[in-house]
């Protein structure tokens, strides 16, 4: 188990907006920054910060299409985090 990954991933989910983004991604499959801004009411720089944190944590994948950044869940990263949390019980 990669402790650095667990540290980043657990830090990434320790914020209500990032949790909201993860839940929306699980329901909708993909989102872009504009979708997240409308959903959360946060400013564009703040959305960019939260998105970067999620991407850097390994929980979210990003794919650029022109000026847009499409986000989706990284299922492998989520499985790794879930496996770690399961070991705690």
C-alpha positions as CSV (number, residue, x, y, z in Angstrom):
1,X,0.0,0.0,0.0
2,X,1.4,3.4,-1.0
3,X,1.3,5.6,2.1
4,X,1.8,8.8,0.1
5,X,-1.2,8.0,-2.1
6,X,-3.4,7.3,1.0
7,X,-2.2,10.6,2.6
8,X,-3.1,12.6,-0.5
9,X,-6.4,10.9,-1.1
10,X,-7.6,11.2,2.4
11,X,-6.6,14.8,2.5
12,X,-8.5,15.4,-0.8
13,X,-11.7,14.0,0.6
14,X,-11.4,16.0,3.8
15,X,-13.3,19.0,2.3
16,X,-17.0,19.3,1.8
17,X,-16.7,20.8,-1.7
18,X,-14.4,18.1,-2.9
19,X,-16.7,15.4,-1.5
20,X,-19.6,17.1,-3.3
21,X,-17.6,17.0,-6.5
22,X,-16.8,13.3,-6.0
23,X,-20.4,12.4,-5.4
24,X,-21.5,14.4,-8.4
25,X,-18.9,12.6,-10.5
26,X,-20.2,9.2,-9.3
27,X,-23.7,10.1,-10.3
28,X,-23.1,11.9,-13.6
29,X,-19.9,10.1,-14.8
30,X,-18.1,13.3,-15.9
31,X,-18.1,17.0,-15.2
32,X,-16.2,20.1,-16.3
33,X,-15.1,23.1,-14.3
34,X,-18.2,25.1,-15.4
35,X,-20.5,22.3,-14.1
36,X,-18.7,22.3,-10.8
37,X,-18.8,26.1,-10.5
38,X,-22.6,26.1,-11.1
39,X,-23.1,23.2,-8.7
40,X,-21.0,24.6,-5.8
41,X,-21.3,28.4,-6.4
42,X,-17.6,28.7,-5.9
43,X,-15.4,31.1,-7.9
44,X,-13.5,29.8,-10.9
45,X,-10.1,30.0,-9.1
46,X,-11.5,28.2,-6.1
47,X,-12.9,25.4,-8.4
48,X,-9.6,25.1,-10.1
49,X,-7.9,24.7,-6.7
50,X,-10.3,21.9,-5.6
51,X,-10.1,20.2,-9.0
52,X,-6.3,20.2,-9.0
53,X,-6.3,18.8,-5.5
54,X,-8.5,15.9,-6.6
55,X,-6.4,15.2,-9.7
56,X,-3.2,15.3,-7.7
57,X,-4.6,12.9,-5.2
58,X,-5.2,10.3,-7.9
59,X,-9.0,10.1,-7.2
60,X,-10.0,12.0,-10.4
61,X,-8.9,11.8,-14.0
62,X,-8.7,14.8,-16.2
63,X,-8.9,15.0,-20.0
64,X,-8.4,18.3,-21.8
65,X,-10.6,19.0,-24.8
66,X,-9.8,22.4,-26.2
67,X,-10.3,24.9,-23.4
68,X,-12.4,22.5,-21.4
69,X,-11.2,20.0,-18.8
70,X,-13.4,16.9,-18.5
71,X,-13.2,15.1,-15.1
72,X,-14.1,11.6,-14.3
73,X,-13.5,9.3,-11.3
74,X,-10.3,7.3,-11.2
75,X,-11.9,3.9,-10.2
76,X,-8.5,2.3,-9.5
77,X,-7.6,5.1,-7.1
78,X,-10.9,4.9,-5.3
79,X,-10.5,1.1,-5.0
80,X,-7.1,1.6,-3.4
81,X,-8.4,4.1,-0.9
82,X,-11.4,1.8,-0.2
83,X,-9.1,-1.2,0.3
84,X,-7.0,0.8,2.8
85,X,-10.1,1.9,4.8
86,X,-11.4,-1.7,4.8
87,X,-8.2,-2.8,6.5
88,X,-8.9,-0.4,9.4
89,X,-12.0,-2.3,10.4
